[in-house]
């Protein structure tokens, strides 16, 4: 049985977890870990999940290697950005660290690819996630209520480095933080002392993800963009601007769009100053 998170917030109830429309409250929750969230130095909650290959991913039997556990979904722009990062890290450390991608609820459900309503739906979504990202490491499937994900303080693309005894030694808010994850993996892969640390990168990973938002909209449906406009207009503006930069790598479009927007605002302020 899953160990429930202490003092779980009502917003993390099973019903609220399976949302159909992305809201501002969800974005706010995504940006911070609460004080009860498992972090470095704490044991990972109990879990026992099936993997797409027919094996089990169990907290009580993690195996002899450290484990990099990453949460993600097909409609998460940060997971889109993290895919190449995880493949590169697995190529380098996969012989010394067990990599497991855990399929969660959809971060941005749309009319074409919505929130799974049954475990069979969620299993199919996990298969699509693996196919899309071309990962050759394990993909586990959380239950339909997201018991493991909720117990970890659900973030759309967080990552945890766990030692074989089940203790978290490193936590990344976003799995596209390649620099932080690479340094942590290098340390545990070479057998050095546990980190008991966490990634503090925030703005950079989010801007890298923004350039992937239009692709998520094309895949999942226009509802995704409408919801982002209502929930987070600045991100929606950056997503729209990133469409004007198709020749750039998707990870760089959000950063460039933010620079364009900042320059435009500075120009507008300067023009208004001249009119005074």
N, C-alpha and C positions, 0 to 999 in steps of 0.2 A: 504494500500500500504506500502511496505517496505521503511523505511528511508535509503537512500544510505549512505555508508560510506563517510565521507568528503575526497575529493581529492583522490579517489580510484585509486590505481596504475593500469596501463594498464595490468599488469600480472594477475590482478584479474578480467579481463573481463569474461563474461559468457563463451565465447569460450575457453579461456585459462583455466578457472576453470575446464572444463570437459576434462582434459588431458587424453591421452591414454597411455603415456609412462612416467614413473617417471624420472625426470631430476635433476641435481645438483641444479639448481635454485630453485626448489621446496623445496629441503632439506634446503637450506639457508633461504628461507622464513619461513619454519616451526620452525626455531630455535629462531626467535625474533618476538616480537610484535612491529609494527610501532607506531609512536607517535599519530596516529589517532585512534588506536584500543581502543574500549570501555574497561574501567578498573574500579577498585574500586572508588566509589563516582560518577560515571557517570550513566545515565539511559541506560537501554538496548534498542536497536533499536526496532522500531515497527515490529511486526510479528504476523502472524495468521496461524498456521500449523495444519494439521490433525494428529490425532494419530491413531495407528493401531486398537485401540478399538472403533473407531468411534466418539471420542470426539475431542475437539480443544485445542490447546496450544496457548494461546494468550497473548501478552504483556499487553494488556489492561484489562485482567481478569485472573491474575495469581492465584487468590484464597487467602485465609486467611493465608496460611503458607509461610515461606521462600521456595525458589525453588532452587534445585541444577540442573542446566542444563549442560549436558555433551554432547559433540560432539563425534561421533565415526563412524567407518565403519567396515565391516567384514574383510577387507584386511589390517587393521592397526595393526601392532605388538604391539603398545602401548595400543590400545583398548583391544587386547588379554590379555595383562598384567593387565589392569584395570578392567576386568570383575569380578574377584573374589573380588577385593577391593570394587567395587560398590555394589555387592550383600551383602557383610558384613556390609557396611555402611548403606545400606537400611534397613537391619534387625535391626540395632540399632536405627536409626533415622527416619525411614519411617513413624512413627506416628506423627512426629513433623516437618518434612520437605518433600516437594513434590519433588520427583525425576523424571526427564525427560531425557531420552536419545534421542538425535536428530541424525537421520541417515543423513550422509553427502555423498559427492562423495567418491569413493573408493580411499584409500590412495595409494594402490599398485595394480592397475588393471592388470590382466593377461589374457592369452588367454582362460582360463577356467572360469574365473569370472571377466568380464571386467567392464569398466565404464558404468553405466546406461545411456541409450540414450533417454529414455522416462520416464515420471513420473510413468507409470505402472512398468517399470523396477526398478525404485528406490524404489517403494513400496514393490516389491518382495525382493529387497535387504534388506530392513528394516525388513521384516518378517524373513529372514535368520539370520540377526543380532540378533534379539530377540531370535530365536530358539537356535542359537549356544551358546549364553551366558546365556540362561535360566533366563532372568530377569523377575521379576514379577511386575515391575513398568512401567510407561508410556514410549512408544516409539513413538516419533513424526517424521514426514518425511518432510524434507526441500524440496523446489521445485527443479526442474531439474537444474536450474541455480545456486542453492545454495545461494539465496538472503540473508537469515539470516546468514549463515556461512560466506559469503564474508563480510557482514557488521560487523562481529565480528573479522575481520582479520583472515582468515581461518587457523586454526591449526588442525591437524588430531585428537587430543584427548584432547582438552582444556576443562576446567570445570569452571562454573561461579555460585557463590552463590548470589542469587538475593532476595531482600526483597519484601514483598507483593506490595509495591508501584512501583516496577520496577527498583530500584536502585541496581547496582552491589556493593556488599559489600566484595567480595573475588573472586580472579581469580587464577586458577591453570593452568600452562602451560601444564601439563600432568596429566590426571585423575588417573594414578597409583601412584601418590604421596599420599599414604594413610595417612601418619603422618600429612601432611599439611591440607588435607581435613577433617580428623577426628577432628583436633583442631578447625577448622573453624565451622564445623557443631555443635560441642559441645557448642561453644559460642552462636550461633544463636538459637539453640534448647533450651537453658536455659534462653533465653530472655535477654542476656547481650547486651551491647552497640555494634553497628555495627563495624565490623573489619576494613573495608576499607583497606584491605591488599592484598597481593598476594604471591603465592608460588614462591620461587626462586630455587627450586630443578631442576636440569638439567641433569647432568651426570648420577646420580643414576637411574632415571626413564628410560633414554635411554638404559642403560646397561641391565636393567631388561627386556626391550622390545626385545633386540637382540635375546634372546633365543627363542622367538616366531616366528622369521623370517622364519625358515625352515618350520614351520607349515603353514604359509601363502603361501609359495611357493608351498607346496603340494596341497593346496586347490585351489589357483588361477592360478597356472601354472608356468612353467619355465621362462617365460618372466619376472616375478617379480624379480627373482634372477639376470638375465642378466641386467636388468635395474639398480639394486642396485650396481652391479659391475661397471657399467659405471658412475653412479652418485656419489657413496660413497664407494670406494673400502675398506676403513677400516671397515665399517659396514658389508660389504660382507664377509671379512675375519673372523670377529668375528662370523657372522652367520654360516659360514662353520665350524669353530672350535667348536661352540656350539653343532653341530651334534655329536661330539665325546663324549658328556656327557649326554647320554639319561637317565641315572639313576638319574640325578639331577632334581629338580623342574625347570621348564622352566625359571622362574624368576631369578634363580641363575646361569644359564648356561652362560649368557652373561658376568656376573661379573667374573666367573671362566675362561672363554675364554680370557678375557682381561688380567687376571693374568698370564695365560699360555703364551700369546703372549709377555707380558712384560718380563717374565722370559727368554723366548727364545731370545729376542732381547738383553737382558743384557748378556746372555751367549755368543752370537755372538760377541758382543763388547769386552768382556773379552778375547775371543779366538783370535780376531784380534790384541788385545793389546799384547798378548804373542808372536805373530808372528813378531812383529816389531823389 
